[in-house]
Amino acid sequence: MQSDDLPRHGPLTGVRVVDLTAVVSGPMCTMILADQGADVIKIERADGDFTRHVATRRGGHSASYLNNNRNKRSVVADLKSPDDIAMIKQLVKDADVFIQNFRPGVMDRLGLSYEVLSAINPRLVYMSISGFGFDGPLSGKPVYDPLIQALSALTTVQAGSDEERPRLVRTILPDKLTAVQASQAVTAALFARERTGKGQKVTLSMLDTVAAFLWASDMNGHTFVGDEMEKEESQSFHDLIYEVKGGYLSISIMQNKHWEALAHATGRPDILEDERFKTTELRDINRDARLDLTQTIVREVDRDTLLAALEQAGVPCAPVLTRREMRQHPQLQANGTIVEYDHPSAGRLRQTRPAAMFHGTPATDLRPAPELGEHSDEIRALAGRSDLADAS
């Protein structure tokens, strides 16, 4: 589908992004911008983004690529070709944003550094995403999501204790969190440009993103300088997941009224007299004992019966769903979270709509992720280098 087939709308309509990213952190970032109306030109090498080749496929397309690259245009380019580097520079002249997630130093060697491109277009917002950072002992090393989880201490937070075996979060949280942070940073830089008339360089690492993310809730014992915890006590050894008859529930008790409601809803008012759980602070200090007690109370209760009783009493709770159950849940249906549309060769697709809905500047319907080099002709013509169209 060509770009003219579906005019773009949304809060970023009129913003053009030159996208030199691959895998997930960069492509998800640029897809967020594309979902919000930006014209994203994805520049790919001859064999395409790595995620085009991973498993879970249909019609020659991987689900991973389709889920991180919709609403974009694709042009094939050889970054070792002076002509193709010249084409990218031509695109930058009229672009608003340039995003890349190569290892530090690669853009300099290619002649596509911030200094070079900002001289061509002083209004350019130049976003660089790295794994570990842009200086320091690890900056030039290859990076994947599990390595960031390990280095950021996310794995020990997930374990619940420094003494327990570290555990990975079973999703690529650093990659996806970095994508969200990067998209926010790009729009902030665009807003600053509206005030100053100047673009700027923006740098973001996956490691910094996760460290900042953890500090909001998981680094309390390391916040007060000179009073750091010798032993990590800020996390429970238990998940807030309770086994009940017929499945599992998550029950989250924060306030006194919730603890009281739980006691009455489960027919156990006696737990309100337990000195270990009299206050919010005591329930936190004695959290493992509290969670063990809660599990004992609810284990033999039918899931749906317990869920109804807890909801009526005002106890924060939710069923633990499988992925299939999640997409069929009435709340997601009410939100319109899951959408379906057709891909010309991969068939009917199911994805989530963009999470943020702009009611004053709504975006158009979704366009499927492009075929490799699908828009090479039009983009090379746009760059004034139609003589290079044979690479499409």
C-alpha positions as CSV (number, residue, x, y, z in Angstrom):
1,M,0.0,0.0,0.0
2,Q,1.5,3.3,-1.1
3,S,1.6,6.3,1.2
4,D,-1.0,8.3,-0.9
5,D,-3.6,5.5,-0.4
6,L,-4.2,6.6,3.2
7,P,-3.6,10.2,4.3
8,R,-2.1,10.4,7.8
9,H,-3.8,12.3,10.6
10,G,-3.1,12.6,14.3
11,P,-1.2,15.0,16.6
12,L,2.1,14.4,14.7
13,T,0.7,15.0,11.2
14,G,3.3,16.8,9.1
15,V,6.3,15.4,11.1
16,R,8.7,13.4,9.0
17,V,10.9,10.8,10.7
18,V,14.0,9.2,9.1
19,D,14.3,5.8,10.8
20,L,17.6,3.9,10.9
21,T,16.6,1.6,13.7
22,A,16.2,-2.2,13.9
23,V,14.9,-5.0,16.2
24,V,12.5,-3.6,18.8
25,S,13.5,-0.5,20.9
26,G,13.9,1.8,17.9
27,P,11.2,0.4,15.6
28,M,8.6,0.4,18.4
29,C,9.5,4.0,19.2
30,T,9.1,5.0,15.6
31,M,5.8,3.0,15.3
32,I,4.4,5.0,18.2
33,L,5.3,8.2,16.3
34,A,3.8,6.8,13.1
35,D,0.6,5.7,15.0
36,Q,0.3,9.4,16.1
37,G,0.5,10.6,12.5
38,A,4.2,11.0,11.7
39,D,5.5,10.0,8.3
40,V,8.1,7.5,9.2
41,I,10.6,6.5,6.5
42,K,12.2,3.2,7.5
43,I,15.6,2.7,5.9
44,E,16.5,-1.0,5.7
45,R,19.4,-2.9,4.4
46,A,19.0,-5.4,1.5
47,D,18.0,-8.3,3.8
48,G,15.8,-6.1,5.9
49,D,15.3,-5.6,9.7
50,F,16.5,-8.6,11.7
51,T,12.9,-9.2,13.0
52,R,11.7,-9.9,9.5
53,H,13.4,-13.3,9.8
54,V,12.3,-14.5,13.2
55,A,9.8,-17.2,14.0
56,T,6.0,-17.1,14.2
57,R,5.3,-16.3,10.5
58,R,2.6,-16.3,7.9
59,G,2.6,-15.2,4.3
60,G,6.4,-14.5,4.5
61,H,6.0,-12.1,7.4
62,S,7.0,-12.4,11.0
63,A,4.6,-11.3,13.7
64,S,7.4,-9.4,15.5
65,Y,8.1,-7.3,12.4
66,L,4.4,-6.6,11.8
67,N,3.8,-5.7,15.4
68,N,6.6,-3.0,15.5
69,N,6.5,-1.4,12.1
70,R,3.0,-0.6,11.0
71,N,2.2,2.8,9.5
72,K,5.7,3.2,8.0
73,R,7.2,3.4,4.6
74,S,10.2,1.2,3.7
75,V,13.2,2.0,1.5
76,V,16.2,-0.3,0.9
77,A,19.6,1.3,1.2
78,D,23.2,0.2,1.3
79,L,24.9,2.1,4.1
80,K,28.3,1.4,2.5
81,S,27.2,3.1,-0.7
82,P,28.1,6.8,-1.0
83,D,25.1,7.3,-3.2
84,D,22.7,5.9,-0.6
85,I,24.3,7.9,2.2
86,A,23.8,11.0,0.0
87,M,20.1,9.9,-0.4
88,I,19.7,9.8,3.4
89,K,21.2,13.2,3.7
90,Q,18.8,14.5,1.1
91,L,15.9,13.1,3.1
92,V,17.2,14.7,6.3
93,K,17.0,18.1,4.6
94,D,13.2,18.1,4.9
95,A,12.9,15.8,7.9
96,D,12.0,16.7,11.5
97,V,13.5,13.7,13.3
98,F,16.3,11.3,12.7
99,I,16.5,8.2,14.9
100,Q,19.2,5.5,15.0
101,N,20.1,2.6,17.4
102,F,23.4,1.5,16.0
103,R,26.3,1.0,18.4
104,P,28.1,4.2,19.4
105,G,30.5,5.4,16.8
106,V,28.9,3.7,13.8
107,M,27.0,6.9,12.7
108,D,30.3,8.8,12.8
109,R,32.0,6.3,10.5
110,L,29.1,6.4,8.1
111,G,29.1,10.2,7.9
112,L,25.7,10.5,9.5
113,S,26.6,11.9,12.9
114,Y,24.6,14.6,14.6
115,E,27.2,17.2,13.7
116,V,27.0,16.4,10.0
117,L,23.2,16.1,9.8
118,S,22.5,19.1,12.0
119,A,24.7,21.2,9.7
120,I,22.4,20.1,6.8
121,N,19.2,20.8,8.9
122,P,19.6,22.8,12.1
123,R,15.9,22.1,13.0
124,L,16.6,18.3,13.1
125,V,15.9,16.4,16.3
126,Y,18.5,13.7,16.3
127,M,17.7,10.7,18.6
128,S,20.4,8.1,19.4
129,I,19.4,4.9,21.3
130,S,22.1,2.7,22.7
131,G,22.2,-0.3,25.0
132,F,24.7,0.4,27.8
133,G,25.5,4.1,27.1
134,F,27.7,6.2,24.8
135,D,30.9,6.2,26.9
136,G,32.4,3.9,29.4
137,P,33.7,0.3,29.5
138,L,30.5,-1.4,28.0
139,S,29.4,1.3,25.5
140,G,30.8,-0.5,22.4
141,K,29.7,-4.0,23.3
142,P,26.7,-5.9,21.8
143,V,23.6,-5.7,23.8
144,Y,20.4,-7.7,24.2
145,D,17.5,-7.3,26.5
146,P,18.6,-10.0,29.1
147,L,22.0,-8.3,29.5
148,I,20.2,-5.0,30.5
149,Q,18.0,-6.8,32.9
150,A,21.0,-8.3,34.5
151,L,23.2,-5.2,34.7
152,S,20.3,-2.9,35.9
153,A,19.5,-5.3,38.9
154,L,16.1,-5.9,37.4
155,T,16.7,-9.6,37.7
156,T,17.4,-9.4,41.5
157,V,14.4,-7.1,41.9
158,Q,12.4,-9.8,40.1
159,A,13.8,-12.5,42.4
160,G,12.5,-10.6,45.5
161,S,15.8,-10.8,47.4
162,D,19.5,-10.5,46.8
163,E,19.8,-14.0,48.3
164,E,17.4,-15.6,45.8
165,R,18.3,-16.8,42.3
166,P,18.0,-13.8,39.9
167,R,15.1,-14.0,37.5
168,L,14.4,-12.5,34.1
169,V,11.2,-10.7,33.5
170,R,9.6,-12.9,30.9
171,T,9.2,-10.1,28.4
172,I,11.7,-7.7,26.8
173,L,10.9,-4.9,29.2
174,P,14.1,-2.9,28.7
175,D,13.6,-2.8,24.9
176,K,10.0,-1.8,25.0
177,L,10.3,0.6,27.9
178,T,13.2,2.3,26.0
179,A,10.9,2.6,23.0
180,V,8.2,4.4,25.0
181,Q,10.8,6.7,26.7
182,A,12.4,7.5,23.3
183,S,9.1,8.5,21.7
184,Q,8.3,10.8,24.7
185,A,11.8,12.3,24.4
186,V,11.4,12.9,20.7
187,T,8.1,14.7,21.1
188,A,9.5,16.8,24.0
189,A,12.4,17.9,21.7
190,L,9.9,18.8,19.0
191,F,8.0,20.9,21.5
192,A,11.2,22.6,22.5
193,R,11.9,23.3,18.8
194,E,8.6,25.0,18.5
195,R,9.8,27.5,21.1
196,T,13.4,27.9,20.1
197,G,13.4,27.2,16.4
198,K,16.3,24.8,16.9
199,G,16.7,21.1,16.8
200,Q,18.9,19.2,19.2
201,K,20.7,15.9,19.9
202,V,19.0,13.5,22.2
203,T,20.7,10.4,23.7
204,L,19.0,7.5,25.5
205,S,20.4,4.2,26.7
206,M,18.4,1.1,27.7
207,L,20.4,0.8,30.9
208,D,19.6,4.4,32.0
209,T,16.0,3.9,31.1
210,V,15.6,0.8,33.3
211,A,17.6,2.2,36.2
212,A,15.4,5.3,36.3
213,F,12.3,3.1,36.0
214,L,13.4,1.0,38.9
215,W,14.2,3.9,41.2
216,A,10.6,5.0,41.3
217,S,9.6,2.0,43.4
218,D,12.4,-0.6,43.8
219,M,15.4,1.4,45.1
220,N,14.0,2.9,48.3
221,G,16.7,1.2,50.3
222,H,19.4,3.0,48.3
223,T,17.8,6.5,48.3
224,F,19.1,7.9,51.6
225,V,22.8,8.4,51.3
226,G,24.6,6.9,54.3
227,D,21.6,4.8,55.3
228,E,21.7,2.2,52.5
229,M,20.2,-1.2,53.4
230,E,22.8,-3.9,54.0
231,K,20.2,-6.5,53.1
232,E,17.5,-5.9,50.5
233,E,14.2,-5.8,52.2
234,S,12.1,-3.7,49.8
235,Q,10.6,-6.6,47.9
236,S,8.5,-9.6,49.0
237,F,9.7,-13.1,48.4
238,H,6.2,-13.9,47.2
239,D,4.2,-12.9,44.1
240,L,0.9,-11.3,44.8
241,I,-0.7,-14.2,43.0
242,Y,-2.9,-16.6,45.0
243,E,-3.8,-20.1,44.1
244,V,-7.6,-20.7,44.5
245,K,-10.0,-23.4,43.3
246,G,-10.3,-23.1,39.6
247,G,-7.3,-20.8,38.9
248,Y,-5.5,-17.9,40.3
249,L,-6.2,-14.4,41.6
250,S,-4.1,-11.3,42.2
251,I,-5.1,-9.5,45.4
252,S,-3.4,-6.2,46.2
253,I,-3.9,-4.9,49.7
254,M,-2.5,-1.3,50.3
255,Q,-4.8,0.6,52.6
256,N,-6.4,-0.3,56.0
257,K,-9.8,-0.4,54.5
258,H,-8.7,-3.0,52.0
259,W,-7.3,-5.2,54.7
260,E,-10.5,-4.9,56.7
261,A,-12.6,-5.6,53.6
262,L,-10.6,-8.7,52.9
263,A,-11.1,-10.0,56.4
264,H,-14.8,-9.6,56.2
265,A,-15.2,-10.8,52.7
266,T,-13.4,-14.0,53.5
267,G,-15.1,-14.6,56.9
268,R,-11.9,-14.0,58.8
269,P,-12.4,-10.9,61.0
270,D,-10.0,-12.5,63.5
271,I,-7.0,-11.4,61.3
272,L,-7.8,-7.8,62.2
273,E,-6.7,-8.6,65.8
274,D,-3.3,-9.9,64.7
275,E,-0.7,-7.4,66.0
276,R,1.6,-8.1,63.0
277,F,-0.9,-6.6,60.6
278,K,-2.5,-3.7,62.5
279,T,-1.0,-0.9,60.4
280,T,0.1,-0.3,56.9
281,E,3.7,-0.2,58.0
282,L,3.4,-3.4,60.0
283,R,1.8,-5.2,57.1
284,D,4.7,-4.1,55.0
285,I,7.3,-5.2,57.5
286,N,5.5,-8.6,58.0
287,R,4.5,-8.9,54.3
288,D,5.7,-12.5,53.8
289,A,3.7,-13.7,56.8
290,R,0.7,-11.6,55.6
291,L,0.9,-13.1,52.1
292,D,1.2,-16.7,53.5
293,L,-1.8,-16.1,55.7
294,T,-3.8,-14.7,52.8
295,Q,-2.9,-17.7,50.7
296,T,-4.1,-20.1,53.4
297,I,-7.4,-18.2,53.7
298,V,-8.3,-18.2,50.0
299,R,-6.8,-21.5,48.8
300,E,-10.0,-23.6,49.0
301,V,-12.4,-20.9,47.7
302,D,-13.8,-21.1,44.2
303,R,-12.2,-18.4,42.0
304,D,-15.3,-16.8,40.6
305,T,-17.1,-16.9,44.0
306,L,-14.1,-15.3,45.7
307,L,-13.7,-12.7,43.0
308,A,-17.3,-11.7,43.3
309,A,-17.1,-11.4,47.1
310,L,-13.9,-9.4,47.0
311,E,-15.2,-7.0,44.3
312,Q,-18.4,-6.4,46.2
313,A,-16.3,-5.6,49.3
314,G,-14.1,-3.2,47.4
315,V,-10.9,-5.3,47.7
316,P,-8.5,-4.5,44.7
317,C,-8.3,-7.8,42.8
318,A,-8.3,-9.3,39.4
319,P,-8.3,-12.8,37.8
320,V,-5.0,-14.1,36.4
321,L,-5.6,-14.6,32.7
322,T,-3.9,-16.4,30.0
323,R,-3.0,-14.5,26.8
324,R,-6.1,-15.9,25.1
325,E,-8.3,-15.0,28.0
326,M,-6.8,-11.5,28.1
327,R,-7.8,-10.6,24.6
328,Q,-11.3,-11.9,25.1
329,H,-11.9,-10.1,28.5
330,P,-14.9,-7.7,28.6
331,Q,-12.8,-4.8,29.8
332,L,-10.5,-4.9,26.9
333,Q,-13.5,-5.3,24.6
334,A,-15.1,-2.2,26.2
335,N,-11.8,-0.3,25.7
336,G,-11.6,-1.4,22.1
337,T,-8.0,-2.4,22.8
338,I,-7.8,-5.2,20.3
339,V,-8.3,-4.4,16.6
340,E,-8.2,-6.5,13.4
341,Y,-7.3,-5.4,9.9
342,D,-6.0,-7.0,6.7
343,H,-2.4,-7.3,5.4
344,P,-2.1,-7.9,1.7
345,S,0.0,-11.1,2.1
346,A,0.0,-12.0,5.8
347,G,-3.8,-12.0,5.9
348,R,-6.0,-10.9,8.8
349,L,-4.0,-9.4,11.6
350,R,-4.9,-8.9,15.3
351,Q,-3.0,-6.1,17.2
352,T,-3.7,-3.5,19.8
353,R,-4.7,0.0,18.8
354,P,-2.3,2.8,19.9
355,A,-2.7,3.0,23.7
356,A,-3.1,6.8,23.8
357,M,-6.2,8.1,22.0
358,F,-6.2,11.7,20.9
359,H,-9.8,12.9,20.7
360,G,-9.0,16.2,19.2
361,T,-6.6,14.9,16.6
362,P,-7.6,11.3,16.0
363,A,-5.3,9.1,13.9
364,T,-6.5,7.2,10.8
365,D,-7.0,3.5,10.5
366,L,-3.9,1.4,10.8
367,R,-1.7,0.6,7.8
368,P,0.1,-2.8,7.9
369,A,3.9,-2.9,8.2
370,P,5.5,-2.4,4.7
371,E,7.0,-5.0,2.5
372,L,10.8,-4.7,2.3
373,G,11.6,-1.7,0.1
374,E,7.9,-1.2,-0.8
375,H,8.3,2.5,-1.0
376,S,11.8,2.7,-2.4
377,D,10.8,4.3,-5.7
378,E,8.7,7.1,-4.2
379,I,11.2,7.8,-1.4
380,R,14.2,8.0,-3.7
381,A,12.2,10.3,-5.9
382,L,11.4,12.4,-2.8
383,A,15.1,12.6,-2.1
384,G,15.7,13.7,-5.6
385,R,17.7,10.5,-6.4
386,S,15.3,8.5,-8.6
387,D,18.4,7.4,-10.5
388,L,19.0,5.0,-7.6
389,A,15.6,3.4,-7.8
390,D,17.1,0.1,-9.0
391,A,17.8,-0.8,-5.4
392,S,14.1,-1.1,-4.7
